[in-house]
Amino acid sequence: MDKIIVKNLKLFCYHGVNPEEKVDGQNFVFDIEAGIDLSVPCKTDNVNDTVSYAKIIKTVRRVAQAEKYDLLEKVAQVVSDELFLEFSQINSLVITLKKPEAPIKADFDYVAVTIERSR
């Protein structure tokens, strides 16, 4: 399966179970792998024959910043649902959502969830 990949997309959002997370916000980092047949755009060299990674980024930004959710799992699912809705060419998605500033008293790089979905 061919893939379009967006790595380390940093967005400032307001998700978390603690009330202050929904007020103060924090950085979130998205990794998106969209499974798609790229054989046509490989031949045509035409952006209209593929899914633009710029459009993927715009969709993720719009959806992730539109609401305030408690769980990373919910944010990843809502993003997945919208990407499938907007881009019929996407056959599968792997979305990892990282929370590097989670309010946990520990030394860590990030906490994260990964979801895998397909049509």
C-alpha positions in Angstrom: 0.0 0.0 0.0 1.3 3.4 -0.9 1.2 6.1 1.7 1.1 9.9 2.2 2.8 10.7 5.4 2.7 13.8 7.6 5.1 13.6 10.6 5.3 15.8 13.7 2.5 18.2 12.8 2.5 20.5 15.8 -0.8 22.1 16.8 -1.9 24.1 19.8 -5.2 22.6 21.1 -7.4 22.4 24.2 -7.8 18.7 25.0 -7.4 16.9 28.3 -9.3 15.6 31.3 -8.1 18.4 33.6 -10.1 21.6 33.5 -6.9 23.8 33.1 -6.0 21.9 29.9 -9.2 23.1 28.3 -8.5 26.7 29.4 -4.7 27.0 29.0 -4.2 24.6 26.1 -1.0 22.9 25.1 1.0 21.5 22.1 -0.1 18.3 20.4 1.9 16.4 17.7 0.2 14.4 15.0 1.7 11.7 12.8 -0.6 10.7 9.9 -0.1 7.9 7.5 -2.8 7.8 4.8 -2.9 4.6 2.7 -3.7 5.5 -0.9 -3.1 4.1 -4.3 -0.5 6.5 -5.8 -0.1 4.7 -9.1 -2.1 7.4 -11.1 -0.3 10.5 -9.8 3.0 8.7 -10.2 2.3 8.5 -13.9 0.5 11.9 -14.4 2.6 14.1 -12.1 -0.7 16.0 -11.4 -1.7 17.1 -7.9 -5.3 16.7 -8.8 -4.8 12.9 -9.1 -3.7 12.6 -5.4 -4.6 13.8 -2.0 -2.6 16.9 -1.2 -0.7 16.7 2.0 -1.4 20.4 2.5 -5.1 19.6 2.4 -4.6 16.8 4.9 -2.8 19.3 7.2 -5.6 21.8 6.9 -8.2 19.2 7.7 -6.4 17.9 10.8 -5.8 21.5 12.0 -9.5 22.5 11.5 -10.9 19.3 13.2 -8.4 19.2 16.1 -8.9 22.8 17.0 -12.7 22.9 16.6 -13.7 21.2 19.8 -12.3 20.4 23.2 -12.1 16.7 24.1 -11.0 14.8 27.2 -9.2 11.9 25.5 -6.5 11.7 22.9 -8.4 8.6 21.6 -11.4 10.8 20.8 -9.3 13.5 19.0 -7.6 10.8 16.9 -10.9 9.2 16.0 -12.6 12.5 15.0 -9.6 13.4 12.8 -9.8 10.0 11.2 -13.5 10.2 10.5 -13.1 13.6 8.9 -10.2 12.6 6.7 -12.2 9.6 5.4 -15.2 11.8 4.8 -13.2 14.5 2.9 -10.9 12.3 0.9 -12.5 9.2 -0.8 -9.1 8.1 -2.1 -7.8 7.3 1.4 -8.2 3.6 2.1 -6.6 3.4 5.5 -5.2 5.7 8.2 -2.7 5.3 11.0 -2.8 8.3 13.3 -0.5 8.8 16.3 -1.4 11.7 18.5 1.4 12.8 21.0 1.0 14.9 24.0 4.5 16.1 25.0 3.3 18.5 27.7 0.9 16.2 29.5 0.5 17.4 33.1 2.1 14.3 34.7 4.8 14.6 37.3 7.4 12.4 35.5 10.2 12.7 33.0 9.0 11.7 29.6 9.2 12.7 25.9 5.5 12.4 25.3 2.4 10.2 25.9 0.5 9.1 22.9 -2.2 7.0 21.3 -2.1 5.3 17.9 -5.3 4.3 16.0 -5.5 2.3 12.8 -8.6 2.6 10.7 -9.6 1.4 7.2 -12.7 1.6 5.0 
